Amino acid sequence: MSFPGVSGRELLHAVENDVAASVGSACHSDTGTVSGVLAAMGIGIERALGAVRLSVGTFTTEEEVHHAAHALIKCWRELRRPG
């Protein structure tokens, strides 16, 4: 998912108590650069920098998915820069 106008790192920091996610693969998550995969897909820099990576598993409930979605959207609306 991508949250334009907000750094993916900033967004995940804001929801760290509600959502377990990352801004990229484990080998890329500590760098401040755009993911090579997103760059290869032609994703623009603003969208790529606002990208977060979510994973679900066999035991993930629909309620947990809705909770994560609402938490991310709420924080994105609070953090995004006008424009």
mmCIF file of the N, C-alpha and C atoms, coordinates in Angstrom:
data_MODEL
# 
_entry.id   MODEL 
# 
loop_
_atom_site.group_PDB 
_atom_site.id 
_atom_site.type_symbol 
_atom_site.label_atom_id 
_atom_site.label_alt_id 
_atom_site.label_comp_id 
_atom_site.label_asym_id 
_atom_site.label_entity_id 
_atom_site.label_seq_id 
_atom_site.pdbx_PDB_ins_code 
_atom_site.Cartn_x 
_atom_site.Cartn_y 
_atom_site.Cartn_z 
_atom_site.occupancy 
_atom_site.B_iso_or_equiv 
_atom_site.pdbx_formal_charge 
_atom_site.auth_seq_id 
_atom_site.auth_comp_id 
_atom_site.auth_asym_id 
_atom_site.auth_atom_id 
_atom_site.pdbx_PDB_model_num 
ATOM 1   N N  . MET A 1 1  ? 0.831   -1.164  0.000   1.00 0.00 ? 1  MET A N  1 
ATOM 2   C CA . MET A 1 1  ? 0.000   0.000   0.000   1.00 0.00 ? 1  MET A CA 1 
ATOM 3   C C  . MET A 1 1  ? 0.875   1.226   0.000   1.00 0.00 ? 1  MET A C  1 
ATOM 4   N N  . SER A 1 2  ? 0.358   2.299   -0.539  1.00 0.00 ? 2  SER A N  1 
ATOM 5   C CA . SER A 1 2  ? 1.106   3.538   -0.541  1.00 0.00 ? 2  SER A CA 1 
ATOM 6   C C  . SER A 1 2  ? 0.254   4.664   0.016   1.00 0.00 ? 2  SER A C  1 
ATOM 7   N N  . PHE A 1 3  ? 0.901   5.503   0.796   1.00 0.00 ? 3  PHE A N  1 
ATOM 8   C CA . PHE A 1 3  ? 0.248   6.636   1.431   1.00 0.00 ? 3  PHE A CA 1 
ATOM 9   C C  . PHE A 1 3  ? 0.974   7.906   1.016   1.00 0.00 ? 3  PHE A C  1 
ATOM 10  N N  . PRO A 1 4  ? 0.618   8.472   -0.135  1.00 0.00 ? 4  PRO A N  1 
ATOM 11  C CA . PRO A 1 4  ? 1.299   9.659   -0.653  1.00 0.00 ? 4  PRO A CA 1 
ATOM 12  C C  . PRO A 1 4  ? 1.267   10.825  0.326   1.00 0.00 ? 4  PRO A C  1 
ATOM 13  N N  . GLY A 1 5  ? 2.352   11.580  0.321   1.00 0.00 ? 5  GLY A N  1 
ATOM 14  C CA . GLY A 1 5  ? 2.437   12.751  1.176   1.00 0.00 ? 5  GLY A CA 1 
ATOM 15  C C  . GLY A 1 5  ? 2.939   12.450  2.576   1.00 0.00 ? 5  GLY A C  1 
ATOM 16  N N  . VAL A 1 6  ? 3.216   11.174  2.851   1.00 0.00 ? 6  VAL A N  1 
ATOM 17  C CA . VAL A 1 6  ? 3.699   10.759  4.166   1.00 0.00 ? 6  VAL A CA 1 
ATOM 18  C C  . VAL A 1 6  ? 4.808   9.734   3.961   1.00 0.00 ? 6  VAL A C  1 
ATOM 19  N N  . SER A 1 7  ? 5.829   9.806   4.764   1.00 0.00 ? 7  SER A N  1 
ATOM 20  C CA . SER A 1 7  ? 6.867   8.790   4.755   1.00 0.00 ? 7  SER A CA 1 
ATOM 21  C C  . SER A 1 7  ? 6.293   7.499   5.324   1.00 0.00 ? 7  SER A C  1 
ATOM 22  N N  . GLY A 1 8  ? 6.542   6.390   4.653   1.00 0.00 ? 8  GLY A N  1 
ATOM 23  C CA . GLY A 1 8  ? 6.083   5.102   5.163   1.00 0.00 ? 8  GLY A CA 1 
ATOM 24  C C  . GLY A 1 8  ? 6.636   4.826   6.557   1.00 0.00 ? 8  GLY A C  1 
ATOM 25  N N  . ARG A 1 9  ? 7.886   5.209   6.784   1.00 0.00 ? 9  ARG A N  1 
ATOM 26  C CA . ARG A 1 9  ? 8.507   5.024   8.103   1.00 0.00 ? 9  ARG A CA 1 
ATOM 27  C C  . ARG A 1 9  ? 7.770   5.842   9.166   1.00 0.00 ? 9  ARG A C  1 
ATOM 28  N N  . GLU A 1 10 ? 7.453   7.083   8.831   1.00 0.00 ? 10 GLU A N  1 
ATOM 29  C CA . GLU A 1 10 ? 6.744   7.972   9.757   1.00 0.00 ? 10 GLU A CA 1 
ATOM 30  C C  . GLU A 1 10 ? 5.367   7.394   10.096  1.00 0.00 ? 10 GLU A C  1 
ATOM 31  N N  . LEU A 1 11 ? 4.674   6.909   9.086   1.00 0.00 ? 11 LEU A N  1 
ATOM 32  C CA . LEU A 1 11 ? 3.343   6.342   9.279   1.00 0.00 ? 11 LEU A CA 1 
ATOM 33  C C  . LEU A 1 11 ? 3.409   5.105   10.168  1.00 0.00 ? 11 LEU A C  1 
ATOM 34  N N  . LEU A 1 12 ? 4.347   4.208   9.881   1.00 0.00 ? 12 LEU A N  1 
ATOM 35  C CA . LEU A 1 12 ? 4.434   2.990   10.681  1.00 0.00 ? 12 LEU A CA 1 
ATOM 36  C C  . LEU A 1 12 ? 4.841   3.285   12.116  1.00 0.00 ? 12 LEU A C  1 
ATOM 37  N N  . HIS A 1 13 ? 5.668   4.293   12.293  1.00 0.00 ? 13 HIS A N  1 
ATOM 38  C CA . HIS A 1 13 ? 6.029   4.687   13.660  1.00 0.00 ? 13 HIS A CA 1 
ATOM 39  C C  . HIS A 1 13 ? 4.787   5.155   14.416  1.00 0.00 ? 13 HIS A C  1 
ATOM 40  N N  . ALA A 1 14 ? 3.905   5.872   13.736  1.00 0.00 ? 14 ALA A N  1 
ATOM 41  C CA . ALA A 1 14 ? 2.694   6.397   14.366  1.00 0.00 ? 14 ALA A CA 1 
ATOM 42  C C  . ALA A 1 14 ? 1.692   5.297   14.732  1.00 0.00 ? 14 ALA A C  1 
ATOM 43  N N  . VAL A 1 15 ? 1.750   4.163   14.041  1.00 0.00 ? 15 VAL A N  1 
ATOM 44  C CA . VAL A 1 15 ? 0.791   3.078   14.309  1.00 0.00 ? 15 VAL A CA 1 
ATOM 45  C C  . VAL A 1 15 ? 1.466   1.845   14.907  1.00 0.00 ? 15 VAL A C  1 
ATOM 46  N N  . GLU A 1 16 ? 2.694   1.999   15.395  1.00 0.00 ? 16 GLU A N  1 
ATOM 47  C CA . GLU A 1 16 ? 3.458   0.832   15.834  1.00 0.00 ? 16 GLU A CA 1 
ATOM 48  C C  . GLU A 1 16 ? 2.774   0.023   16.938  1.00 0.00 ? 16 GLU A C  1 
ATOM 49  N N  . ASN A 1 17 ? 1.905   0.628   17.719  1.00 0.00 ? 17 ASN A N  1 
ATOM 50  C CA . ASN A 1 17 ? 1.203   -0.120  18.764  1.00 0.00 ? 17 ASN A CA 1 
ATOM 51  C C  . ASN A 1 17 ? -0.041  -0.831  18.242  1.00 0.00 ? 17 ASN A C  1 
ATOM 52  N N  . ASP A 1 18 ? -0.437  -0.540  16.996  1.00 0.00 ? 18 ASP A N  1 
ATOM 53  C CA . ASP A 1 18 ? -1.654  -1.123  16.430  1.00 0.00 ? 18 ASP A CA 1 
ATOM 54  C C  . ASP A 1 18 ? -1.427  -2.016  15.218  1.00 0.00 ? 18 ASP A C  1 
ATOM 55  N N  . VAL A 1 19 ? -0.328  -1.795  14.494  1.00 0.00 ? 19 VAL A N  1 
ATOM 56  C CA . VAL A 1 19 ? -0.116  -2.486  13.230  1.00 0.00 ? 19 VAL A CA 1 
ATOM 57  C C  . VAL A 1 19 ? 1.323   -2.985  13.151  1.00 0.00 ? 19 VAL A C  1 
ATOM 58  N N  . ALA A 1 20 ? 1.468   -4.250  12.785  1.00 0.00 ? 20 ALA A N  1 
ATOM 59  C CA . ALA A 1 20 ? 2.801   -4.801  12.543  1.00 0.00 ? 20 ALA A CA 1 
ATOM 60  C C  . ALA A 1 20 ? 3.013   -4.799  11.037  1.00 0.00 ? 20 ALA A C  1 
ATOM 61  N N  . ALA A 1 21 ? 3.939   -3.977  10.567  1.00 0.00 ? 21 ALA A N  1 
ATOM 62  C CA . ALA A 1 21 ? 4.193   -3.848  9.131   1.00 0.00 ? 21 ALA A CA 1 
ATOM 63  C C  . ALA A 1 21 ? 5.619   -3.371  8.938   1.00 0.00 ? 21 ALA A C  1 
ATOM 64  N N  . SER A 1 22 ? 6.025   -3.234  7.688   1.00 0.00 ? 22 SER A N  1 
ATOM 65  C CA . SER A 1 22 ? 7.365   -2.739  7.383   1.00 0.00 ? 22 SER A CA 1 
ATOM 66  C C  . SER A 1 22 ? 7.295   -1.868  6.138   1.00 0.00 ? 22 SER A C  1 
ATOM 67  N N  . VAL A 1 23 ? 8.416   -1.215  5.826   1.00 0.00 ? 23 VAL A N  1 
ATOM 68  C CA . VAL A 1 23 ? 8.465   -0.393  4.620   1.00 0.00 ? 23 VAL A CA 1 
ATOM 69  C C  . VAL A 1 23 ? 9.140   -1.133  3.471   1.00 0.00 ? 23 VAL A C  1 
ATOM 70  N N  . GLY A 1 24 ? 9.525   -2.355  3.689   1.00 0.00 ? 24 GLY A N  1 
ATOM 71  C CA . GLY A 1 24 ? 10.150  -3.137  2.625   1.00 0.00 ? 24 GLY A CA 1 
ATOM 72  C C  . GLY A 1 24 ? 10.538  -4.508  3.112   1.00 0.00 ? 24 GLY A C  1 
ATOM 73  N N  . SER A 1 25 ? 11.279  -5.214  2.289   1.00 0.00 ? 25 SER A N  1 
ATOM 74  C CA . SER A 1 25 ? 11.736  -6.535  2.674   1.00 0.00 ? 25 SER A CA 1 
ATOM 75  C C  . SER A 1 25 ? 12.733  -6.414  3.818   1.00 0.00 ? 25 SER A C  1 
ATOM 76  N N  . ALA A 1 26 ? 12.985  -7.508  4.511   1.00 0.00 ? 26 ALA A N  1 
ATOM 77  C CA . ALA A 1 26 ? 13.888  -7.483  5.669   1.00 0.00 ? 26 ALA A CA 1 
ATOM 78  C C  . ALA A 1 26 ? 15.272  -6.968  5.292   1.00 0.00 ? 26 ALA A C  1 
ATOM 79  N N  . CYS A 1 27 ? 15.744  -7.286  4.107   1.00 0.00 ? 27 CYS A N  1 
ATOM 80  C CA . CYS A 1 27 ? 17.085  -6.857  3.714   1.00 0.00 ? 27 CYS A CA 1 
ATOM 81  C C  . CYS A 1 27 ? 17.124  -5.393  3.289   1.00 0.00 ? 27 CYS A C  1 
ATOM 82  N N  . HIS A 1 28 ? 15.977  -4.761  3.159   1.00 0.00 ? 28 HIS A N  1 
ATOM 83  C CA . HIS A 1 28 ? 15.911  -3.385  2.672   1.00 0.00 ? 28 HIS A CA 1 
ATOM 84  C C  . HIS A 1 28 ? 15.317  -2.432  3.700   1.00 0.00 ? 28 HIS A C  1 
ATOM 85  N N  . SER A 1 29 ? 14.717  -2.957  4.750   1.00 0.00 ? 29 SER A N  1 
ATOM 86  C CA . SER A 1 29 ? 13.901  -2.132  5.637   1.00 0.00 ? 29 SER A CA 1 
ATOM 87  C C  . SER A 1 29 ? 14.682  -1.092  6.428   1.00 0.00 ? 29 SER A C  1 
ATOM 88  N N  . ASP A 1 30 ? 15.979  -1.229  6.589   1.00 0.00 ? 30 ASP A N  1 
ATOM 89  C CA . ASP A 1 30 ? 16.746  -0.252  7.367   1.00 0.00 ? 30 ASP A CA 1 
ATOM 90  C C  . ASP A 1 30 ? 17.362  0.851   6.519   1.00 0.00 ? 30 ASP A C  1 
ATOM 91  N N  . THR A 1 31 ? 17.148  0.817   5.220   1.00 0.00 ? 31 THR A N  1 
ATOM 92  C CA . THR A 1 31 ? 17.708  1.863   4.374   1.00 0.00 ? 31 THR A CA 1 
ATOM 93  C C  . THR A 1 31 ? 16.662  2.943   4.145   1.00 0.00 ? 31 THR A C  1 
ATOM 94  N N  . GLY A 1 32 ? 17.105  4.136   3.817   1.00 0.00 ? 32 GLY A N  1 
ATOM 95  C CA . GLY A 1 32 ? 16.169  5.235   3.586   1.00 0.00 ? 32 GLY A CA 1 
ATOM 96  C C  . GLY A 1 32 ? 15.908  5.475   2.118   1.00 0.00 ? 32 GLY A C  1 
ATOM 97  N N  . THR A 1 33 ? 16.197  4.478   1.298   1.00 0.00 ? 33 THR A N  1 
ATOM 98  C CA . THR A 1 33 ? 16.041  4.635   -0.138  1.00 0.00 ? 33 THR A CA 1 
ATOM 99  C C  . THR A 1 33 ? 14.781  3.925   -0.620  1.00 0.00 ? 33 THR A C  1 
ATOM 100 N N  . VAL A 1 34 ? 14.418  4.214   -1.850  1.00 0.00 ? 34 VAL A N  1 
ATOM 101 C CA . VAL A 1 34 ? 13.254  3.580   -2.468  1.00 0.00 ? 34 VAL A CA 1 
ATOM 102 C C  . VAL A 1 34 ? 13.586  2.129   -2.791  1.00 0.00 ? 34 VAL A C  1 
ATOM 103 N N  . SER A 1 35 ? 12.644  1.249   -2.546  1.00 0.00 ? 35 SER A N  1 
ATOM 104 C CA . SER A 1 35 ? 12.802  -0.163  -2.865  1.00 0.00 ? 35 SER A CA 1 
ATOM 105 C C  . SER A 1 35 ? 13.118  -0.344  -4.343  1.00 0.00 ? 35 SER A C  1 
ATOM 106 N N  . GLY A 1 36 ? 14.087  -1.206  -4.631  1.00 0.00 ? 36 GLY A N  1 
ATOM 107 C CA . GLY A 1 36 ? 14.429  -1.505  -6.018  1.00 0.00 ? 36 GLY A CA 1 
ATOM 108 C C  . GLY A 1 36 ? 13.265  -2.108  -6.781  1.00 0.00 ? 36 GLY A C  1 
ATOM 109 N N  . VAL A 1 37 ? 12.454  -2.877  -6.092  1.00 0.00 ? 37 VAL A N  1 
ATOM 110 C CA . VAL A 1 37 ? 11.284  -3.489  -6.735  1.00 0.00 ? 37 VAL A CA 1 
ATOM 111 C C  . VAL A 1 37 ? 10.293  -2.413  -7.162  1.00 0.00 ? 37 VAL A C  1 
ATOM 112 N N  . LEU A 1 38 ? 10.017  -1.467  -6.269  1.00 0.00 ? 38 LEU A N  1 
ATOM 113 C CA . LEU A 1 38 ? 9.080   -0.392  -6.615  1.00 0.00 ? 38 LEU A CA 1 
ATOM 114 C C  . LEU A 1 38 ? 9.643   0.492   -7.723  1.00 0.00 ? 38 LEU A C  1 
ATOM 115 N N  . ALA A 1 39 ? 10.942  0.755   -7.679  1.00 0.00 ? 39 ALA A N  1 
ATOM 116 C CA . ALA A 1 39 ? 11.578  1.554   -8.731  1.00 0.00 ? 39 ALA A CA 1 
ATOM 117 C C  . ALA A 1 39 ? 11.469  0.830   -10.074 1.00 0.00 ? 39 ALA A C  1 
ATOM 118 N N  . ALA A 1 40 ? 11.701  -0.481  -10.083 1.00 0.00 ? 40 ALA A N  1 
ATOM 119 C CA . ALA A 1 40 ? 11.618  -1.269  -11.322 1.00 0.00 ? 40 ALA A CA 1 
ATOM 120 C C  . ALA A 1 40 ? 10.199  -1.291  -11.875 1.00 0.00 ? 40 ALA A C  1 
ATOM 121 N N  . MET A 1 41 ? 9.224   -1.148  -10.996 1.00 0.00 ? 41 MET A N  1 
ATOM 122 C CA . MET A 1 41 ? 7.822   -1.117  -11.424 1.00 0.00 ? 41 MET A CA 1 
ATOM 123 C C  . MET A 1 41 ? 7.429   0.252   -11.961 1.00 0.00 ? 41 MET A C  1 
ATOM 124 N N  . GLY A 1 42 ? 8.336   1.232   -11.850 1.00 0.00 ? 42 GLY A N  1 
ATOM 125 C CA . GLY A 1 42 ? 8.046   2.569   -12.350 1.00 0.00 ? 42 GLY A CA 1 
ATOM 126 C C  . GLY A 1 42 ? 7.226   3.415   -11.393 1.00 0.00 ? 42 GLY A C  1 
ATOM 127 N N  . ILE A 1 43 ? 7.212   3.030   -10.119 1.00 0.00 ? 43 ILE A N  1 
ATOM 128 C CA . ILE A 1 43 ? 6.462   3.782   -9.114  1.00 0.00 ? 43 ILE A CA 1 
ATOM 129 C C  . ILE A 1 43 ? 7.204   5.093   -8.844  1.00 0.00 ? 43 ILE A C  1 
ATOM 130 N N  . GLY A 1 44 ? 6.506   6.205   -8.853  1.00 0.00 ? 44 GLY A N  1 
ATOM 131 C CA . GLY A 1 44 ? 7.106   7.506   -8.588  1.00 0.00 ? 44 GLY A CA 1 
ATOM 132 C C  . GLY A 1 44 ? 7.662   7.582   -7.173  1.00 0.00 ? 44 GLY A C  1 
ATOM 133 N N  . ILE A 1 45 ? 8.605   8.487   -6.963  1.00 0.00 ? 45 ILE A N  1 
ATOM 134 C CA . ILE A 1 45 ? 9.306   8.567   -5.683  1.00 0.00 ? 45 ILE A CA 1 
ATOM 135 C C  . ILE A 1 45 ? 8.383   8.875   -4.513  1.00 0.00 ? 45 ILE A C  1 
ATOM 136 N N  . GLU A 1 46 ? 7.419   9.793   -4.693  1.00 0.00 ? 46 GLU A N  1 
ATOM 137 C CA . GLU A 1 46 ? 6.513   10.127  -3.587  1.00 0.00 ? 46 GLU A CA 1 
ATOM 138 C C  . GLU A 1 46 ? 5.701   8.906   -3.169  1.00 0.00 ? 46 GLU A C  1 
ATOM 139 N N  . ARG A 1 47 ? 5.184   8.193   -4.162  1.00 0.00 ? 47 ARG A N  1 
ATOM 140 C CA . ARG A 1 47 ? 4.395   7.000   -3.859  1.00 0.00 ? 47 ARG A CA 1 
ATOM 141 C C  . ARG A 1 47 ? 5.273   5.909   -3.249  1.00 0.00 ? 47 ARG A C  1 
ATOM 142 N N  . ALA A 1 48 ? 6.482   5.758   -3.771  1.00 0.00 ? 48 ALA A N  1 
ATOM 143 C CA . ALA A 1 48 ? 7.390   4.725   -3.266  1.00 0.00 ? 48 ALA A CA 1 
ATOM 144 C C  . ALA A 1 48 ? 7.814   5.013   -1.825  1.00 0.00 ? 48 ALA A C  1 
ATOM 145 N N  . LEU A 1 49 ? 8.085   6.268   -1.510  1.00 0.00 ? 49 LEU A N  1 
ATOM 146 C CA . LEU A 1 49 ? 8.491   6.608   -0.141  1.00 0.00 ? 49 LEU A CA 1 
ATOM 147 C C  . LEU A 1 49 ? 7.341   6.466   0.856   1.00 0.00 ? 49 LEU A C  1 
ATOM 148 N N  . GLY A 1 50 ? 6.105   6.508   0.364   1.00 0.00 ? 50 GLY A N  1 
ATOM 149 C CA . GLY A 1 50 ? 4.937   6.329   1.229   1.00 0.00 ? 50 GLY A CA 1 
ATOM 150 C C  . GLY A 1 50 ? 4.447   4.898   1.292   1.00 0.00 ? 50 GLY A C  1 
ATOM 151 N N  . ALA A 1 51 ? 5.195   3.976   0.686   1.00 0.00 ? 51 ALA A N  1 
ATOM 152 C CA . ALA A 1 51 ? 4.764   2.579   0.636   1.00 0.00 ? 51 ALA A CA 1 
ATOM 153 C C  . ALA A 1 51 ? 5.038   1.851   1.943   1.00 0.00 ? 51 ALA A C  1 
ATOM 154 N N  . VAL A 1 52 ? 4.095   1.001   2.322   1.00 0.00 ? 52 VAL A N  1 
ATOM 155 C CA . VAL A 1 52 ? 4.270   0.111   3.464   1.00 0.00 ? 52 VAL A CA 1 
ATOM 156 C C  . VAL A 1 52 ? 3.913   -1.300  3.007   1.00 0.00 ? 52 VAL A C  1 
ATOM 157 N N  . ARG A 1 53 ? 4.532   -2.255  3.649   1.00 0.00 ? 53 ARG A N  1 
ATOM 158 C CA . ARG A 1 53 ? 4.336   -3.658  3.277   1.00 0.00 ? 53 ARG A CA 1 
ATOM 159 C C  . ARG A 1 53 ? 3.561   -4.355  4.387   1.00 0.00 ? 53 ARG A C  1 
ATOM 160 N N  . LEU A 1 54 ? 2.410   -4.880  4.045   1.00 0.00 ? 54 LEU A N  1 
ATOM 161 C CA . LEU A 1 54 ? 1.575   -5.602  5.002   1.00 0.00 ? 54 LEU A CA 1 
ATOM 162 C C  . LEU A 1 54 ? 1.510   -7.066  4.608   1.00 0.00 ? 54 LEU A C  1 
ATOM 163 N N  . SER A 1 55 ? 1.504   -7.930  5.589   1.00 0.00 ? 55 SER A N  1 
ATOM 164 C CA . SER A 1 55 ? 1.388   -9.366  5.343   1.00 0.00 ? 55 SER A CA 1 
ATOM 165 C C  . SER A 1 55 ? 0.273   -9.925  6.209   1.00 0.00 ? 55 SER A C  1 
ATOM 166 N N  . VAL A 1 56 ? -0.412  -10.898 5.685   1.00 0.00 ? 56 VAL A N  1 
ATOM 167 C CA . VAL A 1 56 ? -1.430  -11.606 6.455   1.00 0.00 ? 56 VAL A CA 1 
ATOM 168 C C  . VAL A 1 56 ? -1.075  -13.083 6.459   1.00 0.00 ? 56 VAL A C  1 
ATOM 169 N N  . GLY A 1 57 ? -1.560  -13.776 7.447   1.00 0.00 ? 57 GLY A N  1 
ATOM 170 C CA . GLY A 1 57 ? -1.296  -15.206 7.558   1.00 0.00 ? 57 GLY A CA 1 
ATOM 171 C C  . GLY A 1 57 ? -2.583  -15.979 7.705   1.00 0.00 ? 57 GLY A C  1 
ATOM 172 N N  . THR A 1 58 ? -2.445  -17.259 7.837   1.00 0.00 ? 58 THR A N  1 
ATOM 173 C CA . THR A 1 58 ? -3.591  -18.154 7.959   1.00 0.00 ? 58 THR A CA 1 
ATOM 174 C C  . THR A 1 58 ? -4.503  -17.763 9.107   1.00 0.00 ? 58 THR A C  1 
ATOM 175 N N  . PHE A 1 59 ? -3.896  -17.285 10.199  1.00 0.00 ? 59 PHE A N  1 
ATOM 176 C CA . PHE A 1 59 ? -4.680  -16.989 11.392  1.00 0.00 ? 59 PHE A CA 1 
ATOM 177 C C  . PHE A 1 59 ? -5.065  -15.516 11.528  1.00 0.00 ? 59 PHE A C  1 
ATOM 178 N N  . THR A 1 60 ? -4.752  -14.704 10.522  1.00 0.00 ? 60 THR A N  1 
ATOM 179 C CA . THR A 1 60 ? -5.152  -13.297 10.542  1.00 0.00 ? 60 THR A CA 1 
ATOM 180 C C  . THR A 1 60 ? -6.660  -13.229 10.352  1.00 0.00 ? 60 THR A C  1 
ATOM 181 N N  . THR A 1 61 ? -7.317  -12.488 11.226  1.00 0.00 ? 61 THR A N  1 
ATOM 182 C CA . THR A 1 61 ? -8.775  -12.388 11.144  1.00 0.00 ? 61 THR A CA 1 
ATOM 183 C C  . THR A 1 61 ? -9.192  -11.172 10.322  1.00 0.00 ? 61 THR A C  1 
ATOM 184 N N  . GLU A 1 62 ? -10.409 -11.203 9.845   1.00 0.00 ? 62 GLU A N  1 
ATOM 185 C CA . GLU A 1 62 ? -10.963 -10.062 9.109   1.00 0.00 ? 62 GLU A CA 1 
ATOM 186 C C  . GLU A 1 62 ? -11.002 -8.831  10.014  1.00 0.00 ? 62 GLU A C  1 
ATOM 187 N N  . GLU A 1 63 ? -11.287 -9.040  11.281  1.00 0.00 ? 63 GLU A N  1 
ATOM 188 C CA . GLU A 1 63 ? -11.311 -7.937  12.241  1.00 0.00 ? 63 GLU A CA 1 
ATOM 189 C C  . GLU A 1 63 ? -9.929  -7.288  12.358  1.00 0.00 ? 63 GLU A C  1 
ATOM 190 N N  . GLU A 1 64 ? -8.878  -8.076  12.366  1.00 0.00 ? 64 GLU A N  1 
ATOM 191 C CA . GLU A 1 64 ? -7.518  -7.535  12.435  1.00 0.00 ? 64 GLU A CA 1 
ATOM 192 C C  . GLU A 1 64 ? -7.171  -6.727  11.184  1.00 0.00 ? 64 GLU A C  1 
ATOM 193 N N  . VAL A 1 65 ? -7.613  -7.192  10.032  1.00 0.00 ? 65 VAL A N  1 
ATOM 194 C CA . VAL A 1 65 ? -7.382  -6.467  8.776   1.00 0.00 ? 65 VAL A CA 1 
ATOM 195 C C  . VAL A 1 65 ? -8.094  -5.123  8.822   1.00 0.00 ? 65 VAL A C  1 
ATOM 196 N N  . HIS A 1 66 ? -9.340  -5.111  9.257   1.00 0.00 ? 66 HIS A N  1 
ATOM 197 C CA . HIS A 1 66 ? -10.098 -3.859  9.361   1.00 0.00 ? 66 HIS A CA 1 
ATOM 198 C C  . HIS A 1 66 ? -9.458  -2.912  10.376  1.00 0.00 ? 66 HIS A C  1 
ATOM 199 N N  . HIS A 1 67 ? -9.003  -3.443  11.496  1.00 0.00 ? 67 HIS A N  1 
ATOM 200 C CA . HIS A 1 67 ? -8.352  -2.626  12.513  1.00 0.00 ? 67 HIS A CA 1 
ATOM 201 C C  . HIS A 1 67 ? -7.091  -1.968  11.944  1.00 0.00 ? 67 HIS A C  1 
ATOM 202 N N  . ALA A 1 68 ? -6.279  -2.736  11.244  1.00 0.00 ? 68 ALA A N  1 
ATOM 203 C CA . ALA A 1 68 ? -5.052  -2.199  10.647  1.00 0.00 ? 68 ALA A CA 1 
ATOM 204 C C  . ALA A 1 68 ? -5.382  -1.131  9.606   1.00 0.00 ? 68 ALA A C  1 
ATOM 205 N N  . ALA A 1 69 ? -6.367  -1.400  8.769   1.00 0.00 ? 69 ALA A N  1 
ATOM 206 C CA . ALA A 1 69 ? -6.752  -0.436  7.731   1.00 0.00 ? 69 ALA A CA 1 
ATOM 207 C C  . ALA A 1 69 ? -7.211  0.879   8.351   1.00 0.00 ? 69 ALA A C  1 
ATOM 208 N N  . HIS A 1 70 ? -8.055  0.802   9.349   1.00 0.00 ? 70 HIS A N  1 
ATOM 209 C CA . HIS A 1 70 ? -8.552  2.021   9.996   1.00 0.00 ? 70 HIS A CA 1 
ATOM 210 C C  . HIS A 1 70 ? -7.428  2.789   10.686  1.00 0.00 ? 70 HIS A C  1 
ATOM 211 N N  . ALA A 1 71 ? -6.523  2.074   11.366  1.00 0.00 ? 71 ALA A N  1 
ATOM 212 C CA . ALA A 1 71 ? -5.405  2.738   12.052  1.00 0.00 ? 71 ALA A CA 1 
ATOM 213 C C  . ALA A 1 71 ? -4.498  3.441   11.051  1.00 0.00 ? 71 ALA A C  1 
ATOM 214 N N  . LEU A 1 72 ? -4.175  2.776   9.936   1.00 0.00 ? 72 LEU A N  1 
ATOM 215 C CA . LEU A 1 72 ? -3.306  3.369   8.919   1.00 0.00 ? 72 LEU A CA 1 
ATOM 216 C C  . LEU A 1 72 ? -3.957  4.588   8.274   1.00 0.00 ? 72 LEU A C  1 
ATOM 217 N N  . ILE A 1 73 ? -5.214  4.471   7.911   1.00 0.00 ? 73 ILE A N  1 
ATOM 218 C CA . ILE A 1 73 ? -5.906  5.587   7.264   1.00 0.00 ? 73 ILE A CA 1 
ATOM 219 C C  . ILE A 1 73 ? -6.022  6.778   8.206   1.00 0.00 ? 73 ILE A C  1 
ATOM 220 N N  . LYS A 1 74 ? -6.371  6.530   9.464   1.00 0.00 ? 74 LYS A N  1 
ATOM 221 C CA . LYS A 1 74 ? -6.491  7.604   10.443  1.00 0.00 ? 74 LYS A CA 1 
ATOM 222 C C  . LYS A 1 74 ? -5.170  8.348   10.591  1.00 0.00 ? 74 LYS A C  1 
ATOM 223 N N  . CYS A 1 75 ? -4.089  7.622   10.772  1.00 0.00 ? 75 CYS A N  1 
ATOM 224 C CA . CYS A 1 75 ? -2.781  8.271   10.944  1.00 0.00 ? 75 CYS A CA 1 
ATOM 225 C C  . CYS A 1 75 ? -2.339  8.966   9.669   1.00 0.00 ? 75 CYS A C  1 
ATOM 226 N N  . TRP A 1 76 ? -2.608  8.369   8.520   1.00 0.00 ? 76 TRP A N  1 
ATOM 227 C CA . TRP A 1 76 ? -2.244  9.006   7.245   1.00 0.00 ? 76 TRP A CA 1 
ATOM 228 C C  . TRP A 1 76 ? -2.942  10.352  7.112   1.00 0.00 ? 76 TRP A C  1 
ATOM 229 N N  . ARG A 1 77 ? -4.220  10.385  7.429   1.00 0.00 ? 77 ARG A N  1 
ATOM 230 C CA . ARG A 1 77 ? -4.952  11.656  7.345   1.00 0.00 ? 77 ARG A CA 1 
ATOM 231 C C  . ARG A 1 77 ? -4.392  12.706  8.293   1.00 0.00 ? 77 ARG A C  1 
ATOM 232 N N  . GLU A 1 78 ? -3.927  12.280  9.459   1.00 0.00 ? 78 GLU A N  1 
ATOM 233 C CA . GLU A 1 78 ? -3.362  13.218  10.428  1.00 0.00 ? 78 GLU A CA 1 
ATOM 234 C C  . GLU A 1 78 ? -1.965  13.696  10.027  1.00 0.00 ? 78 GLU A C  1 
ATOM 235 N N  . LEU A 1 79 ? -1.197  12.839  9.362   1.00 0.00 ? 79 LEU A N  1 
ATOM 236 C CA . LEU A 1 79 ? 0.205   13.150  9.056   1.00 0.00 ? 79 LEU A CA 1 
ATOM 237 C C  . LEU A 1 79 ? 0.441   13.779  7.686   1.00 0.00 ? 79 LEU A C  1 
ATOM 238 N N  . ARG A 1 80 ? -0.440  13.518  6.742   1.00 0.00 ? 80 ARG A N  1 
ATOM 239 C CA . ARG A 1 80 ? -0.144  13.931  5.370   1.00 0.00 ? 80 ARG A CA 1 
ATOM 240 C C  . ARG A 1 80 ? 0.001   15.447  5.244   1.00 0.00 ? 80 ARG A C  1 
ATOM 241 N N  . ARG A 1 81 ? 0.868   15.775  4.352   1.00 0.00 ? 81 ARG A N  1 
ATOM 242 C CA . ARG A 1 81 ? 1.128   17.186  4.066   1.00 0.00 ? 81 ARG A CA 1 
ATOM 243 C C  . ARG A 1 81 ? 0.078   17.687  3.072   1.00 0.00 ? 81 ARG A C  1 
ATOM 244 N N  . PRO A 1 82 ? -0.411  18.892  3.261   1.00 0.00 ? 82 PRO A N  1 
ATOM 245 C CA . PRO A 1 82 ? -1.403  19.442  2.319   1.00 0.00 ? 82 PRO A CA 1 
ATOM 246 C C  . PRO A 1 82 ? -0.823  19.539  0.912   1.00 0.00 ? 82 PRO A C  1 
ATOM 247 N N  . GLY A 1 83 ? -1.695  19.393  -0.061  1.00 0.00 ? 83 GLY A N  1 
ATOM 248 C CA . GLY A 1 83 ? -1.267  19.565  -1.436  1.00 0.00 ? 83 GLY A CA 1 
ATOM 249 C C  . GLY A 1 83 ? -1.576  18.418  -2.214  1.00 0.00 ? 83 GLY A C  1 
# 
